[in-house]
Every structure is written in C-alpha cells, then in structure tokens.
C-alpha cells in the first residue's frame, strides 16, 4: 500500500465509480466511494483523505475546498472547457481529468498529490543536499 490515506471517489454513476476505484486500487492506493453529495459531505466530516475525485459538474467545489483545505480535489469531465468554473480551476482544483479517464493519468495525479504532501511535511531546511 502506497499511502495510509484513501482517495474518496464521489460519483453518482456506480459503474464509473467502480471503474475508478479499480484503477486506484490496482495502483496500490486505498479508495472509498460515495454516490451523492450528502454522502460525500458526511464521509469528509468523519475521515481524512489524500484526495477527492469528483465529477466537475459539482458546483460546490469552492465551498468544499474551503471547508477541507488539506484535501486535494481532482475532477473528471467530458467537456474540455469550463469557463464558468474559471476560479475553481485556478484556485481549488488540483487537476481536471478528461473522461474517459486514462488510468495512467489518474495514477500520476494521485502520486503527485502524495509526493507533494510528503514533501510538505518535512521540516524546513531538511534536504539531502548536505548544506
């Protein structure tokens, strides 16, 4: 297992959520799925996650990111452009992944999140440069 924290999959389409969970699990990351916004809010209030993967059609991204600043939000979308979500894409979403989801791309972004969080926990000045 690569990380103690899970990736939360918030997707109303149970088949799509299952497919995403299979990709994440095959890459060695634990995952958990929920199928409604209410379920997602309850689960987020109870547990800590490495990342949340949700469909970009969710208009609550800004409030979620503000309520859970330690969680990285990944989104999926069939559309290539989202001018109505310009602020969310700039400030609150770690990455947006096109559907159908490329397994390698999804795992890459989760690995980036994990590595970024690991690096950020190191105390200042703790590097391997010997200086």
TORPA-4810 file (N, C-alpha, C, O; in nm, 3 decimals):
<nodes>
NODE_1_0.085_-0.118_0.000_0.000_0.000_0.000_0.089_0.124_0.000_0.183_0.132_0.078_X
NODE_2_0.060_0.219_-0.086_0.146_0.336_-0.102_0.114_0.449_-0.008_0.199_0.535_0.014_X
NODE_3_-0.004_0.454_0.047_-0.042_0.565_0.133_-0.143_0.518_0.235_-0.227_0.433_0.206_X
NODE_4_-0.135_0.573_0.355_-0.232_0.539_0.457_-0.367_0.603_0.433_-0.470_0.549_0.474_X
NODE_5_-0.367_0.718_0.367_-0.493_0.786_0.340_-0.554_0.737_0.210_-0.484_0.703_0.115_X
NODE_6_-0.686_0.733_0.207_-0.760_0.688_0.090_-0.789_0.801_-0.006_-0.779_0.919_0.028_X
NODE_7_-0.827_0.762_-0.126_-0.881_0.855_-0.225_-1.033_0.836_-0.222_-1.082_0.724_-0.239_X
NODE_8_-1.105_0.943_-0.200_-1.252_0.937_-0.197_-1.303_0.962_-0.338_-1.268_1.062_-0.401_X
NODE_9_-1.386_0.871_-0.387_-1.446_0.885_-0.519_-1.591_0.926_-0.499_-1.671_0.851_-0.444_X
NODE_10_-1.625_1.046_-0.545_-1.761_1.097_-0.533_-1.822_1.099_-0.672_-1.796_1.190_-0.751_X
NODE_11_-1.904_1.000_-0.700_-1.960_0.986_-0.834_-2.095_0.916_-0.824_-2.106_0.808_-0.766_X
NODE_12_-2.198_0.979_-0.881_-2.333_0.921_-0.874_-2.347_0.799_-0.965_-2.435_0.716_-0.942_X
NODE_13_-2.263_0.786_-1.065_-2.266_0.670_-1.155_-2.185_0.557_-1.089_-2.062_0.563_-1.085_X
NODE_14_-2.255_0.457_-1.039_-2.189_0.350_-0.965_-2.090_0.271_-1.052_-1.986_0.228_-1.003_X
NODE_15_-2.122_0.253_-1.179_-2.029_0.182_-1.268_-1.900_0.261_-1.287_-1.791_0.205_-1.280_X
NODE_16_-1.912_0.391_-1.310_-1.795_0.476_-1.327_-1.713_0.481_-1.198_-1.590_0.475_-1.202_X
NODE_17_-1.781_0.492_-1.084_-1.712_0.494_-0.955_-1.636_0.363_-0.934_-1.523_0.363_-0.885_X
NODE_18_-1.697_0.251_-0.970_-1.632_0.122_-0.957_-1.509_0.110_-1.046_-1.407_0.056_-1.005_X
NODE_19_-1.520_0.162_-1.168_-1.406_0.160_-1.261_-1.291_0.244_-1.206_-1.176_0.201_-1.209_X
NODE_20_-1.322_0.363_-1.154_-1.219_0.449_-1.097_-1.156_0.383_-0.973_-1.034_0.391_-0.954_X
NODE_21_-1.237_0.320_-0.891_-1.186_0.251_-0.772_-1.091_0.138_-0.813_-0.989_0.116_-0.748_X
NODE_22_-1.126_0.066_-0.920_-1.039_-0.042_-0.969_-0.902_0.013_-1.011_-0.799_-0.047_-0.980_X
NODE_23_-0.902_0.126_-1.082_-0.776_0.187_-1.126_-0.691_0.227_-1.006_-0.572_0.198_-1.000_X
NODE_24_-0.754_0.294_-0.911_-0.683_0.344_-0.794_-0.629_0.229_-0.709_-0.515_0.233_-0.665_X
NODE_25_-0.711_0.128_-0.687_-0.671_0.013_-0.607_-0.559_-0.066_-0.675_-0.466_-0.110_-0.609_X
NODE_26_-0.569_-0.082_-0.807_-0.465_-0.155_-0.882_-0.330_-0.084_-0.872_-0.225_-0.148_-0.880_X
NODE_27_-0.333_0.047_-0.854_-0.209_0.124_-0.842_-0.154_0.121_-0.699_-0.047_0.177_-0.672_X
NODE_28_-0.226_0.056_-0.607_-0.177_0.042_-0.470_-0.228_0.147_-0.373_-0.175_0.158_-0.263_X
NODE_29_-0.329_0.222_-0.412_-0.385_0.324_-0.323_-0.521_0.277_-0.274_-0.600_0.224_-0.352_X
NODE_30_-0.550_0.296_-0.145_-0.684_0.262_-0.097_-0.786_0.363_-0.149_-0.753_0.480_-0.170_X
NODE_31_-0.909_0.318_-0.168_-1.013_0.410_-0.215_-1.145_0.379_-0.145_-1.165_0.271_-0.091_X
NODE_32_-1.232_0.477_-0.150_-1.366_0.464_-0.094_-1.459_0.542_-0.185_-1.422_0.649_-0.233_X
NODE_33_-1.577_0.490_-0.211_-1.672_0.558_-0.300_-1.795_0.602_-0.224_-1.839_0.537_-0.129_X
NODE_34_-1.851_0.714_-0.268_-1.982_0.758_-0.221_-2.057_0.806_-0.345_-1.997_0.845_-0.444_X
NODE_35_-2.190_0.804_-0.338_-2.269_0.823_-0.458_-2.366_0.941_-0.451_-2.458_0.950_-0.532_X
NODE_36_-2.344_1.030_-0.356_-2.426_1.151_-0.351_-2.345_1.261_-0.280_-2.250_1.232_-0.207_X
NODE_37_-2.383_1.383_-0.303_-2.315_1.495_-0.240_-2.332_1.488_-0.087_-2.238_1.517_-0.013_X
NODE_38_-2.451_1.450_-0.042_-2.474_1.439_0.102_-2.384_1.333_0.165_-2.326_1.355_0.271_X
NODE_39_-2.372_1.217_0.098_-2.283_1.111_0.148_-2.139_1.161_0.153_-2.067_1.136_0.250_X
NODE_40_-2.097_1.231_0.047_-1.960_1.281_0.042_-1.934_1.376_0.159_-1.829_1.368_0.223_X
NODE_41_-2.027_1.466_0.186_-2.009_1.561_0.296_-1.998_1.488_0.430_-1.917_1.525_0.514_X
NODE_42_-2.080_1.386_0.450_-2.074_1.308_0.574_-1.941_1.235_0.588_-1.881_1.236_0.696_X
NODE_43_-1.894_1.174_0.482_-1.769_1.099_0.485_-1.652_1.195_0.508_-1.561_1.164_0.586_X
NODE_44_-1.652_1.310_0.442_-1.544_1.407_0.460_-1.539_1.460_0.603_-1.431_1.488_0.656_X
NODE_45_-1.655_1.473_0.666_-1.659_1.522_0.803_-1.603_1.420_0.902_-1.559_1.456_1.011_X
NODE_46_-1.605_1.292_0.863_-1.562_1.186_0.955_-1.419_1.138_0.934_-1.358_1.085_1.027_X
NODE_47_-1.364_1.155_0.814_-1.234_1.097_0.781_-1.147_1.194_0.704_-1.196_1.291_0.645_X
NODE_48_-1.018_1.166_0.705_-0.921_1.244_0.628_-0.884_1.166_0.503_-0.870_1.044_0.508_X
NODE_49_-0.868_1.235_0.391_-0.838_1.170_0.264_-0.718_1.235_0.198_-0.690_1.353_0.219_X
NODE_50_-0.648_1.156_0.119_-0.537_1.207_0.038_-0.592_1.298_-0.070_-0.537_1.405_-0.097_X
NODE_51_-0.701_1.256_-0.133_-0.761_1.333_-0.242_-0.908_1.294_-0.256_-0.951_1.189_-0.208_X
NODE_52_-0.982_1.381_-0.323_-1.121_1.353_-0.358_-1.130_1.363_-0.510_-1.085_1.461_-0.569_X
NODE_53_-1.188_1.262_-0.571_-1.209_1.259_-0.715_-1.358_1.274_-0.740_-1.436_1.185_-0.705_X
NODE_54_-1.398_1.387_-0.801_-1.539_1.410_-0.824_-1.563_1.462_-0.963_-1.473_1.515_-1.028_X
NODE_55_-1.686_1.446_-1.009_-1.725_1.495_-1.140_-1.730_1.647_-1.135_-1.785_1.704_-1.040_X
NODE_56_-1.676_1.712_-1.234_-1.665_1.858_-1.233_-1.801_1.928_-1.237_-1.809_2.048_-1.210_X
NODE_57_-1.906_1.857_-1.270_-2.038_1.917_-1.272_-2.084_1.961_-1.134_-2.182_2.035_-1.121_X
NODE_58_-2.014_1.917_-1.032_-2.047_1.957_-0.896_-2.013_2.105_-0.877_-1.897_2.144_-0.891_X
NODE_59_-2.112_2.187_-0.847_-2.094_2.332_-0.835_-2.049_2.375_-0.696_-2.039_2.494_-0.668_X
NODE_60_-2.022_2.280_-0.610_-1.984_2.311_-0.473_-1.834_2.303_-0.451_-1.789_2.294_-0.336_X
NODE_61_-1.756_2.304_-0.556_-1.612_2.284_-0.545_-1.546_2.388_-0.455_-1.465_2.352_-0.369_X
NODE_62_-1.579_2.514_-0.473_-1.517_2.620_-0.393_-1.544_2.601_-0.244_-1.452_2.608_-0.163_X
NODE_63_-1.669_2.576_-0.209_-1.702_2.560_-0.068_-1.637_2.434_-0.011_-1.596_2.433_0.106_X
NODE_64_-1.627_2.328_-0.090_-1.560_2.207_-0.044_-1.411_2.233_-0.018_-1.356_2.191_0.084_X
NODE_65_-1.348_2.300_-0.111_-1.205_2.329_-0.097_-1.179_2.418_0.024_-1.078_2.402_0.093_X
NODE_66_-1.267_2.511_0.050_-1.250_2.599_0.166_-1.275_2.522_0.296_-1.208_2.547_0.397_X
NODE_67_-1.370_2.431_0.295_-1.403_2.355_0.416_-1.298_2.247_0.446_-1.277_2.211_0.561_X
NODE_68_-1.231_2.197_0.341_-1.132_2.090_0.357_-1.003_2.128_0.287_-0.969_2.070_0.184_X
NODE_69_-0.930_2.225_0.341_-0.810_2.276_0.273_-0.695_2.175_0.265_-0.605_2.193_0.183_X
NODE_70_-0.696_2.071_0.346_-0.588_1.972_0.344_-0.610_1.862_0.240_-0.524_1.776_0.222_X
NODE_71_-0.725_1.865_0.172_-0.757_1.762_0.073_-0.742_1.821_-0.066_-0.788_1.932_-0.093_X
NODE_72_-0.678_1.746_-0.153_-0.665_1.787_-0.293_-0.786_1.735_-0.371_-0.825_1.619_-0.357_X
NODE_73_-0.843_1.821_-0.451_-0.960_1.784_-0.530_-0.921_1.761_-0.675_-0.867_1.850_-0.741_X
NODE_74_-0.949_1.641_-0.724_-0.934_1.606_-0.864_-1.073_1.600_-0.923_-1.166_1.553_-0.857_X
NODE_75_-1.090_1.645_-1.045_-1.221_1.641_-1.108_-1.214_1.565_-1.239_-1.109_1.557_-1.303_X
NODE_76_-1.327_1.510_-1.277_-1.338_1.445_-1.407_-1.445_1.516_-1.487_-1.541_1.569_-1.431_X
NODE_77_-1.428_1.518_-1.619_-1.524_1.588_-1.704_-1.517_1.536_-1.847_-1.410_1.499_-1.896_X
NODE_78_-1.630_1.534_-1.912_-1.634_1.501_-2.055_-1.604_1.626_-2.139_-1.561_1.615_-2.254_X
NODE_79_-1.627_1.743_-2.082_-1.603_1.869_-2.154_-1.458_1.910_-2.140_-1.394_1.883_-2.038_X
NODE_80_-1.407_1.977_-2.243_-1.268_2.022_-2.240_-1.254_2.159_-2.176_-1.150_2.190_-2.118_X
NODE_81_-1.357_2.243_-2.186_-1.350_2.381_-2.136_-1.462_2.406_-2.037_-1.574_2.358_-2.054_X
NODE_82_-1.430_2.483_-1.933_-1.527_2.517_-1.829_-1.511_2.663_-1.789_-1.464_2.692_-1.679_X
NODE_83_-1.549_2.756_-1.877_-1.531_2.897_-1.842_-1.608_2.938_-1.717_-1.568_3.032_-1.647_X
NODE_84_-1.718_2.871_-1.687_-1.798_2.903_-1.569_-1.728_2.861_-1.440_-1.768_2.903_-1.331_X
NODE_85_-1.625_2.778_-1.451_-1.552_2.729_-1.333_-1.409_2.782_-1.331_-1.321_2.719_-1.272_X
NODE_86_-1.386_2.896_-1.393_-1.251_2.951_-1.403_-1.184_2.965_-1.266_-1.070_2.923_-1.248_X
NODE_87_-1.254_3.023_-1.170_-1.196_3.042_-1.036_-1.165_2.908_-0.970_-1.057_2.889_-0.914_X
NODE_88_-1.260_2.815_-0.976_-1.239_2.684_-0.914_-1.120_2.613_-0.976_-1.039_2.553_-0.905_X
NODE_89_-1.108_2.620_-1.107_-0.997_2.555_-1.175_-0.863_2.620_-1.140_-0.760_2.553_-1.133_X
NODE_90_-0.863_2.749_-1.120_-0.739_2.820_-1.087_-0.696_2.798_-0.943_-0.577_2.784_-0.915_X
NODE_91_-0.790_2.796_-0.851_-0.756_2.803_-0.709_-0.792_2.680_-0.625_-0.734_2.660_-0.518_X
NODE_92_-0.886_2.598_-0.671_-0.938_2.495_-0.582_-0.924_2.352_-0.633_-0.941_2.258_-0.557_X
NODE_93_-0.894_2.335_-0.760_-0.887_2.201_-0.818_-0.742_2.169_-0.849_-0.674_2.245_-0.919_X
NODE_94_-0.694_2.057_-0.798_-0.556_2.016_-0.821_-0.534_1.980_-0.968_-0.434_2.020_-1.028_X
NODE_95_-0.628_1.905_-1.026_-0.620_1.869_-1.168_-0.758_1.829_-1.217_-0.842_1.783_-1.140_X
NODE_96_-0.780_1.849_-1.347_-0.904_1.806_-1.411_-0.867_1.701_-1.515_-0.781_1.723_-1.599_X
NODE_97_-0.933_1.586_-1.508_-0.902_1.472_-1.593_-1.019_1.450_-1.689_-1.134_1.443_-1.647_X
NODE_98_-0.987_1.437_-1.818_-1.091_1.413_-1.918_-1.145_1.272_-1.907_-1.073_1.177_-1.875_X
NODE_99_-1.276_1.259_-1.935_-1.340_1.128_-1.944_-1.335_1.083_-2.089_-1.346_1.168_-2.178_X
NODE_100_-1.320_0.956_-2.117_-1.296_0.850_-2.021_-1.158_0.866_-1.957_-1.062_0.908_-2.021_X
NODE_101_-1.152_0.831_-1.831_-1.030_0.852_-1.753_-0.920_0.757_-1.800_-0.940_0.636_-1.810_X
NODE_102_-0.804_0.815_-1.827_-0.684_0.737_-1.861_-0.624_0.690_-1.728_-0.585_0.774_-1.646_X
NODE_103_-0.616_0.559_-1.705_-0.564_0.509_-1.577_-0.426_0.564_-1.541_-0.401_0.597_-1.425_X
NODE_104_-0.337_0.573_-1.639_-0.203_0.625_-1.611_-0.207_0.770_-1.565_-0.133_0.809_-1.475_X
NODE_105_-0.294_0.849_-1.626_-0.305_0.990_-1.587_-0.360_1.002_-1.444_-0.309_1.082_-1.365_X
NODE_106_-0.462_0.924_-1.412_-0.520_0.928_-1.278_-0.416_0.891_-1.173_-0.403_0.960_-1.072_X
NODE_107_-0.344_0.784_-1.196_-0.242_0.740_-1.101_-0.131_0.845_-1.090_-0.080_0.869_-0.981_X
NODE_108_-0.094_0.906_-1.201_0.008_1.011_-1.199_-0.034_1.125_-1.106_0.047_1.169_-1.023_X
NODE_109_-0.157_1.172_-1.117_-0.202_1.284_-1.034_-0.209_1.245_-0.886_-0.175_1.325_-0.799_X
NODE_110_-0.253_1.123_-0.857_-0.257_1.078_-0.718_-0.115_1.070_-0.662_-0.091_1.110_-0.548_X
NODE_111_-0.022_1.019_-0.742_0.118_1.012_-0.699_0.173_1.153_-0.674_0.245_1.174_-0.576_X
NODE_112_0.139_1.248_-0.759_0.184_1.387_-0.739_0.131_1.443_-0.608_0.203_1.510_-0.534_X
NODE_113_0.005_1.416_-0.579_-0.055_1.465_-0.454_0.016_1.402_-0.335_0.054_1.472_-0.241_X
NODE_114_0.035_1.272_-0.340_0.103_1.203_-0.230_0.244_1.257_-0.210_0.284_1.285_-0.097_X
NODE_115_0.318_1.272_-0.318_0.455_1.323_-0.309_0.458_1.467_-0.259_0.545_1.503_-0.179_X
NODE_116_0.366_1.548_-0.303_0.358_1.687_-0.260_0.328_1.695_-0.110_0.388_1.777_-0.040_X
NODE_117_0.238_1.613_-0.061_0.205_1.614_0.081_0.320_1.559_0.164_0.344_1.608_0.275_X
NODE_118_0.390_1.461_0.114_0.505_1.405_0.186_0.614_1.510_0.196_0.672_1.529_0.303_X
NODE_119_0.644_1.578_0.084_0.747_1.681_0.084_0.711_1.796_0.177_0.798_1.849_0.245_X
NODE_120_0.585_1.834_0.181_0.546_1.950_0.260_0.551_1.922_0.410_0.549_2.016_0.490_X
NODE_121_0.557_1.796_0.450_0.565_1.762_0.592_0.707_1.764_0.645_0.728_1.761_0.766_X
NODE_122_0.806_1.770_0.556_0.944_1.775_0.602_0.970_1.907_0.671_0.919_2.011_0.627_X
NODE_123_1.048_1.907_0.778_1.079_2.034_0.845_1.162_2.123_0.753_1.234_2.072_0.667_X
NODE_124_1.153_2.256_0.769_1.231_2.346_0.684_1.379_2.315_0.694_1.431_2.285_0.802_X
NODE_125_1.447_2.323_0.581_1.591_2.301_0.577_1.631_2.156_0.578_1.750_2.124_0.580_X
NODE_126_1.532_2.064_0.577_1.563_1.921_0.578_1.571_1.871_0.435_1.473_1.820_0.380_X
NODE_127_1.688_1.887_0.375_1.708_1.838_0.240_1.832_1.750_0.237_1.908_1.744_0.334_X
NODE_128_1.851_1.682_0.125_1.963_1.589_0.114_2.086_1.652_0.049_2.177_1.581_0.009_X
NODE_129_2.089_1.783_0.038_2.199_1.848_-0.033_2.325_1.858_0.053_2.432_1.889_0.001_X
NODE_130_2.314_1.833_0.182_2.429_1.837_0.270_2.467_1.977_0.314_2.570_1.994_0.379_X
NODE_131_2.388_2.076_0.280_2.419_2.215_0.318_2.355_2.252_0.448_2.370_2.365_0.495_X
</nodes>
